[in-house]
Each structure stands twice: as C-alpha cells, then as structure tokens.
Amino acid sequence: MAENAIEEAPRSREAASRNPFARLVAFLKEVLIELRKVVTPTRRELIRYTLVVLVFVVFMMLIVSGLDLVFGAFVGWMFGDLPLFGLA
C-alpha cells in the first residue's frame, strides 16, 4: 500500500524535488504555513512559564550542588586528603 502511494505521487513534485530553487521556495512556503499556526502566549502565561523554568533550574542546581558536595567529601575522605564534611 505504501508503495502505491509513492508511485501515485504527482509528477510536479518530482520535478520540484530536482530543482534546488523550487525546493527552497516550497520549504519557505511550508515555513510560512507553520508560522501561521503558532499561538503567542499571553503575558500571564509567559510569566508563569518563565517562573516554572527558573524554579526548575534552581531546583536542579541544588541537586547537582548537593551531589557534588557529597561525592567530593567522600572522595576526599577516601583518599585521605580531607576529613568527611570537615569533621575531624
């Protein structure tokens, strides 16, 4: 069935696929069609999305910083360079 659909494709599309300028024009037309579908968020939505991203980034920074502290202290203790979490 898929082979039939490919064989039934219009000839003009095959000709356009060979010409790089026609392909560029077709691409730009499709870009404009897709841009018409874009919905701009309201100010309230934009602020909400921005806050969600910032909270998530801060949360991930805390997790990574905590893991870095734990692993760094453990490695320092393991190799005898530093006491575990500064405890002598």
ABEGO torsion letter per residue (X at the ends): XAAAAAAABBAAAAAAAABAAAAAAAAAAAAAAAAAABBBBBAAAAAAAAAAAAAAAAAAAAAAAAAAAAAAAAAAAAAGABBBGGBX
